[in-house]
């Protein structure tokens, strides 16, 4: 898997200062069509929880369709302070994913054989992005020049 990390104070995307805990910015910078994937979010903490389901499952995991994921991240004020966010092909079911141990921060890359992209936000300090699809990582680096290789 190829990867990039984003950390620092002055991060810019489209000539605007951004918060790299804003998942919508990260996904947009990678040029990911969210509707083409299912999404697992685990070990997350947000600045607030726009849905009861998101708040209730924050100590476990949440599985979202691409449509639901897109609606969630389009909320301009939602930021993932902590979170492991992983995209899977639509052909990958939650049952397939749960055959493996859920990811934790102790593991660097979580589902390299199943996942399309893995986004890790840790304590608002940095965001790591990993993908088998090199174009997602290259798009991320091209869109946010402060992103570095890892």
N, C-alpha and C positions, 0 to 999 in steps of 0.2 A: 504494500500500500504506500502511496505517495502521501506526503503530509505537509502542512504549513501551520505556523503558530502566529497569533496576533496578540501582542501585548504592548502596553505603553499608555501614555496619557493622550497624546494628540494623534488620533486616528481619523483619517478622512476617507469618505466614499462619496463619489459624485460631487466633489468640492464642498461637502458639508461634514462638519465634525460629527462623529458617531459614537455610540456606545457599543462596544463589541459584545455586550450581553444581549443585544437586540438580535434575536434569531432571524427575523425577517431580513435584516441587512446582510447577515452571513449567507443565508440561502440565496438571496438575490445576487450577491457578489459571485457566488459559485455558478450562477445561471442554472439552477435546478428547477425543473418543472415538478413541483411538489405533488401534483395530482397523479403522477406516474409511479408513485411509491406508497407503501405502507410505512408508518413511522412508529418507532418505539422511543418513549421518553422515560428515563428512569433516573433515580437519585437526583431529583431536581428541587430547586428552590427558586421561586420567582419573586419579583418585587411586589406582586399581588396576583391573585388567582381569579381570572374572569369567569370561571365556571366552577360549580360545586364539585364536579367530577375531578377536575384538575387539582383542586385543593385536597380532596379526600384521598387521592392516590399518590400524593407527593412522596410518601415513604415507601412506595411500592413501584408501580410502573403504570404507564398508560399506553394503549395501542390505538393509533388513529389512522383513518384512511387519509389519503392525500388531500381530499376536499376538506375534511375536518382539521387537518394539520394547517392547511393554508388559511382557513378562517381564524384559527388560533393565533398564528404568527402575524397576521395582518393587523392585529390590534397594536396600534402605534406605541402604547405605553407599556406593553408587556416585555419584561426582560428576564432572561434566564441567568440568574446569579451563579447557580450550580446547575449542572445537568449533563446527562449523556443522551444524546439525540442521534438515533440511527435510522437510516432509510433502507428499506428492503424492497426488492421487486414485488410487484403485485401478486406474483405466483407464490411468494413466501408467506405462509400463514403464521399466525401467532403461535400455534401449536409447534410448528417447525422451530421457531425461535426459542420457545420455552423448553425444548429438548436440551438446550445449553443452559448453563448458569447465567443468571442475569448479570449484566456488567456492573463493575464497581470501579472506583477510582484507582484501585491497586493494579488494574490491568491497563496496558497502554492501548491495545487494539482489541476490539471485542468480538466481532463476527466477520473476520476477513473473508471467509468463504461464502457468506450469505449476504453481507451488507453491500450497499452501493456507496454510501457515505456515512461517516461517523463524525459528529461534532461534539466536542467536549468543552463545556464552560466550567471553569473552576474558580470559585470564590471571587468573581469579578476581576480576577488577576490576569487571565488570559483565556483565549479560545484556541483550541487545536482542531484542525480539520484533516481527516484522513479519507482517502478514496482509492479504489482500484481504477477508477475512471480518471485518468490524468488530466483530462480537460476540465473537470470540476475544480481541481486544485490550481491549475494554470489560470483559469478564469478568476479564482479567488485572489491569487497573487497579482494578476493584471489589474483587477478592480481596486484592490487595497494595497498600494505599494509598500506599506509598513509590514505586511505579512512576510514572514521569513520561512525558509525551508526547515523542516525537521526530519 
